[in-house]
Amino acid sequence: MLLTVYGATIVILMMLFYVFESRSHWFTLAFAVTYLSEIGGLRLPC
């Protein structure tokens, strides 16, 4: 359950940062960080 909430939160953040990418390069960096944290979340034991 916790992993599902974590995944949903990361995906929502990624969508928000993607929408705002054109406004600032910081949103691009934030998108990359959330993407990397999602990959790290896939390695968590279930």
PAVEXRO-120466 format. One record per residue: x, y, z of N, C-alpha, C, O in turn; residue in three letters. Coordinates in nm, 3 decimals. Each point is the difference from the previous one (the first is absolute). Example, Ala and Ser with C-alpha at 12.3 -4.5 7.8 and 13.67 -1.06 7.14 Angstrom:
ATOM      nxx      nyy      nzz     caxx     cayy     cazz      cxx      cyy      czz      oxx      oyy      ozz  rest
ATOM    1.319   -0.569    0.780   -0.089    0.119    0.000    0.090    0.120    0.000    0.104   -0.002    0.066   ALA
ATOM   -0.139    0.107   -0.138    0.082    0.119    0.006   -0.077    0.109    0.073    0.051    0.111    0.017   SER
//
This chain:
ATOM      nxx      nyy      nzz     caxx     cayy     cazz      cxx      cyy      czz      oxx      oyy      ozz  rest
ATOM    0.082   -0.120    0.000   -0.082    0.120    0.000    0.087    0.127    0.000   -0.024    0.094   -0.075   MET
ATOM    0.126   -0.095    0.162    0.087    0.117    0.009    0.075    0.023   -0.131    0.018    0.114   -0.042   LEU
ATOM    0.024   -0.223   -0.022    0.069    0.011   -0.127   -0.091    0.058   -0.109    0.046    0.074   -0.087   LEU
ATOM   -0.175   -0.108    0.092   -0.097    0.053   -0.096   -0.018    0.151    0.019   -0.004    0.075   -0.097   THR
ATOM   -0.006   -0.032    0.221   -0.014    0.143    0.029    0.126    0.075   -0.044   -0.009    0.108   -0.057   VAL
ATOM    0.124   -0.167    0.085    0.127    0.060   -0.042    0.004    0.015   -0.152    0.034    0.106   -0.052   TYR
ATOM   -0.068   -0.212   -0.020    0.002    0.003   -0.146   -0.097    0.103   -0.057    0.034    0.073   -0.093   GLY
ATOM   -0.153   -0.068    0.149   -0.100    0.096   -0.048    0.046    0.144    0.025   -0.020    0.086   -0.085   ALA
ATOM    0.082   -0.062    0.199    0.050    0.134    0.031    0.109    0.041   -0.098    0.002    0.113   -0.048   THR
ATOM    0.090   -0.205    0.020    0.109    0.030   -0.092   -0.054    0.029   -0.141    0.046    0.093   -0.066   ILE
ATOM   -0.143   -0.172    0.021   -0.055    0.022   -0.134   -0.072    0.134   -0.009    0.013    0.070   -0.100   VAL
ATOM   -0.088   -0.034    0.203   -0.069    0.129    0.001    0.101    0.115   -0.003   -0.018    0.097   -0.074   ILE
ATOM    0.124   -0.108    0.154    0.103    0.104   -0.001    0.067    0.009   -0.136    0.027    0.110   -0.049   LEU
ATOM    0.000   -0.225   -0.013    0.062    0.001   -0.132   -0.089    0.071   -0.102    0.050    0.077   -0.082   MET
ATOM   -0.180   -0.103    0.088   -0.092    0.067   -0.095   -0.002    0.151    0.023   -0.001    0.077   -0.096   MET
ATOM    0.000   -0.035    0.221    0.000    0.144    0.030    0.128    0.067   -0.048   -0.004    0.106   -0.062   LEU
ATOM    0.119   -0.169    0.090    0.126    0.057   -0.044    0.011    0.002   -0.152    0.060    0.091   -0.056   PHE
ATOM   -0.116   -0.190   -0.009    0.003   -0.004   -0.147   -0.080    0.116   -0.058    0.041    0.062   -0.099   TYR
ATOM   -0.156   -0.033    0.158   -0.084    0.110   -0.047    0.072    0.134    0.012   -0.012    0.085   -0.088   VAL
ATOM    0.088   -0.067    0.196    0.066    0.127    0.026    0.143    0.007   -0.052    0.070    0.098    0.028   PHE
ATOM   -0.025   -0.198   -0.103    0.137   -0.001   -0.051    0.035    0.123   -0.083    0.112    0.050    0.006   GLU
ATOM   -0.207   -0.001   -0.083    0.029    0.113   -0.089    0.019    0.132    0.077    0.053    0.096   -0.056   SER
ATOM   -0.094   -0.091    0.182    0.012    0.124    0.078    0.139    0.020    0.060    0.046    0.113    0.011   ARG
ATOM    0.020   -0.221    0.026    0.130    0.013    0.065    0.078   -0.130   -0.015   -0.058   -0.109   -0.011   SER
ATOM    0.190    0.122    0.011    0.085   -0.118   -0.006   -0.004   -0.078    0.131    0.036   -0.118    0.004   HIS
ATOM   -0.077    0.183    0.104   -0.009   -0.068    0.129   -0.106   -0.109   -0.003    0.014   -0.103    0.067   TRP
ATOM   -0.121    0.124   -0.145   -0.102   -0.103   -0.011    0.051   -0.121   -0.076   -0.040   -0.113    0.028   PHE
ATOM    0.129    0.137   -0.124    0.063   -0.111   -0.071    0.087   -0.081    0.096   -0.001   -0.123   -0.004   THR
ATOM    0.075    0.192    0.088    0.082   -0.069    0.099   -0.089   -0.077    0.099    0.032   -0.114    0.036   LEU
ATOM   -0.140    0.174    0.008   -0.091   -0.067    0.092   -0.062   -0.124   -0.065   -0.018   -0.102    0.066   ALA
ATOM   -0.015    0.112   -0.195   -0.054   -0.115   -0.072    0.103   -0.113   -0.001   -0.035   -0.116    0.022   PHE
ATOM    0.161    0.150   -0.048    0.105   -0.102   -0.005    0.019   -0.065    0.138    0.019   -0.122    0.009   ALA
ATOM   -0.025    0.200    0.096    0.017   -0.054    0.135   -0.115   -0.094    0.035    0.023   -0.107    0.056   VAL
ATOM   -0.146    0.145   -0.089   -0.112   -0.088    0.030    0.007   -0.127   -0.085   -0.038   -0.107    0.047   THR
ATOM    0.086    0.118   -0.169    0.016   -0.119   -0.084    0.101   -0.096    0.063   -0.024   -0.121    0.006   TYR
ATOM    0.136    0.176    0.040    0.101   -0.085    0.063   -0.050   -0.060    0.131    0.035   -0.114    0.032   LEU
ATOM   -0.116    0.187    0.043   -0.054   -0.056    0.123   -0.102   -0.110   -0.029   -0.017   -0.092    0.080   SER
ATOM   -0.051    0.101   -0.194   -0.092   -0.107   -0.038    0.078   -0.126   -0.032   -0.042   -0.110    0.037   GLU
ATOM    0.153    0.125   -0.106    0.084   -0.117   -0.030    0.052   -0.061    0.130    0.006   -0.122    0.014   ILE
ATOM    0.032    0.207    0.079    0.046   -0.049    0.130   -0.112   -0.070    0.075    0.024   -0.097    0.071   GLY
ATOM   -0.146    0.145   -0.087   -0.115   -0.063    0.064   -0.030   -0.138   -0.055   -0.055   -0.085    0.070   GLY
ATOM    0.091    0.063   -0.194   -0.024   -0.133   -0.058    0.093   -0.104    0.063   -0.030   -0.119   -0.003   LEU
ATOM    0.140    0.163    0.057    0.095   -0.093    0.062   -0.033   -0.030    0.146    0.067   -0.082    0.062   ARG
ATOM   -0.170    0.148   -0.007   -0.037   -0.027    0.138   -0.061   -0.140    0.012   -0.075   -0.042   -0.088   LEU
ATOM    0.106   -0.030    0.193   -0.060   -0.133    0.018   -0.148    0.012    0.031   -0.041    0.089    0.074   PRO
ATOM   -0.037   -0.174   -0.130   -0.146    0.006    0.021   -0.042   -0.068    0.128   -0.119   -0.004    0.031   CYS
//
